[in-house]
């Protein structure tokens, strides 16, 4: 008898409905993890992966976000052929990379390029949750650095969408070095008087949170997005005290001043266009 690992619909559903696989159909149902309502794939796809009953934002892949935010036929991808390799000989990493490429249908965990948003030119990056949960390795750091350097040279603002489990452990210290590398490029872009807005999506954690995700001029987030550096259990064990309920959710961070705004997915393009219009000379 052959056993198959069951599909985790709660975690991977937005990838499923955004694809054109044979499994995808209007009759496929999923339970919303927040309100527990049953949702049909066709309805959820039509609502841009947002629950129609409670507003829960399911994850969506990077290409879906680009289609949502960029003006039609304006996105031009850069460095799209760059792929990660097993730089330090980490056990089984080659297989993990291959599986990630098959799962996400992307060469690595971030897509970078340029586009127009309501007619305003901008550099843009979108992290891919289905490539090792958007983890940051050498290729992700290099692509982001090049994006900010190009944007500085061409006098473009940058719009970013983050989703990440943090620095990629399979690349060791080389992945951690990307935090400083990308941060340096963001600083040079800022020193040139240019604008950077970042939208944090669920989850944005680890080294990505500790570097470029929180360095934008305006930091927005999707509703109920999990945002933090270390995990809750690690923090509680270190501090030896119970943390407030939902302390790593976007709503708590907005209340405490760590982020500037919470923006629903359907309003994001208009929101970003308004910010760009105010800051682009």
Secondary structure, DSSP 8 states (H G I E B T S, - for coil): --------HHHHHHHHHTS--TT--TT-EEE-TTT--EEEHHHHHHTTTB-TTT--B----HHHHHHHHS-TT--EEESTT-----TT--TTHHHHHHHHHHHHSSSSSEEEEEEEETTEEEEEEEE-TTTGGG-B-HHHHHHHHHHHHHHHHTT-EEEEEEEE--B-GGGHHHHHHHHHHHHHHHHHHHHTT--EEEEEEEEE-HHHHTTGGG-SSEEEE-TT-BB-SS-HHHHHHHHTS---TTTTBHHHHHHHTSSSEE--GGGHHHHHHHHHHHH--
